[in-house]
Amino acid sequence: MKVQVQEKPRLQHGRHVVTITEISEGKSEYKGIPFFAARMETEEGFVEQRFYDSEPSKPILAELMRAVEMEGDELDTEQLVGKQLSVEVHERSYPDPDTGVEKTITEAGHFLKVGEADTSDQPGSKG
């Protein structure tokens, strides 16, 4: 059997300088909260991160805006494509709201401007 794989692998844990290559929009499966998902890539791989339009997410959105040098009180997601930033890739576990079964996802966080942190391939490293 031959299987076509036209995709990069997920980024390894650690800090990476990435470019936002794609934005998609949707609503959360559980409570219908609007979100946008940013695909962030390097030559070696990618990570996709959801950003929710909710009060608890406002500081995270502000951190993202600062990292890509966007100012103002409103985030235009279309302006994110092509922006570079430094992210820390890690895993996070949480209980599924419907089943209670623990799920683990790979996500990006700790957003910084390019040059504010060193990149590292070591798990758990901080810039």
C-alpha positions in Angstrom: 0.0 0.0 0.0 1.2 3.5 -0.8 0.0 6.4 1.3 0.3 10.0 0.2 1.6 12.2 3.0 1.8 15.8 2.0 2.1 17.3 5.4 4.9 18.5 7.8 5.3 16.8 11.2 4.2 18.6 14.3 6.8 20.8 15.9 8.8 19.2 18.8 8.4 20.6 22.3 10.5 23.7 23.0 10.7 27.3 21.6 10.5 27.9 17.9 10.3 31.0 15.6 7.3 30.4 13.4 5.3 32.1 10.6 1.5 32.2 10.7 0.5 30.7 7.4 -3.2 30.2 7.7 -6.2 31.3 9.8 -9.4 29.4 10.0 -12.6 30.1 12.1 -15.0 28.0 13.9 -17.0 27.4 17.2 -16.0 25.2 20.1 -17.5 21.8 20.1 -18.6 22.0 23.7 -20.1 25.5 24.3 -20.2 27.0 20.8 -17.6 29.7 21.7 -16.2 31.4 18.5 -12.5 30.9 17.9 -9.9 31.3 15.2 -7.1 28.8 14.6 -3.7 29.9 13.6 -1.4 27.5 11.7 2.2 28.3 12.6 5.0 26.8 10.6 8.8 26.5 10.4 10.7 24.6 7.7 10.7 21.5 10.0 7.1 21.4 11.1 3.9 23.1 12.3 1.6 23.6 15.3 -2.0 24.8 15.2 -3.4 26.9 18.0 -6.9 27.9 18.8 -7.7 31.4 20.2 -11.1 31.8 21.7 -13.2 35.0 21.7 -13.9 34.9 25.4 -13.0 37.0 28.5 -10.4 34.4 29.8 -8.7 34.5 26.4 -8.2 38.3 26.3 -4.7 38.3 28.0 -3.6 35.5 25.6 -4.8 37.5 22.6 -3.0 40.6 23.9 0.2 38.6 24.2 -0.2 37.4 20.6 -0.8 40.9 19.4 2.3 42.2 21.2 4.4 39.3 19.8 3.4 40.2 16.2 3.6 43.9 16.9 0.0 44.7 16.3 -1.6 47.6 18.3 -5.1 48.6 19.2 -8.1 47.3 20.9 -9.2 45.0 18.0 -7.5 42.0 16.4 -8.0 41.6 12.6 -7.2 37.9 12.1 -6.6 38.4 8.4 -3.6 40.6 9.3 -1.9 37.7 11.2 -1.1 35.7 8.1 2.6 36.1 7.3 3.6 37.4 10.7 6.5 35.8 12.6 6.7 35.2 16.3 8.5 33.0 18.9 6.3 30.3 20.5 6.8 27.6 23.0 5.3 24.2 21.9 4.1 21.9 24.7 1.4 19.4 25.6 -1.6 20.1 27.8 -4.1 17.5 29.2 -7.7 18.2 30.2 -10.8 16.1 30.9 -13.2 15.9 27.9 -16.4 17.7 29.1 -18.7 15.0 27.7 -16.9 11.8 28.7 -14.5 12.9 31.5 -11.7 11.0 29.6 -8.4 12.9 29.7 -7.3 14.3 26.3 -3.8 15.6 25.5 -3.2 18.2 22.9 -0.1 19.9 21.5 -0.4 23.6 21.7 1.7 26.8 21.4 1.9 29.5 24.1 4.2 32.0 25.7 4.2 34.2 22.7 7.2 36.6 22.2 8.5 38.8 19.5 11.2 37.3 17.4 14.5 37.9 19.1 13.1 38.1 22.6 13.8 34.5 23.3 16.3 31.9 22.2 15.0 28.9 20.3 15.6 25.5 21.7 14.8 21.9 20.8 14.9 20.8 24.5 11.6 20.0 26.2 10.7 22.3 29.0 13.3 24.9 28.1 12.4 28.5 28.6 13.8 31.4 26.5 
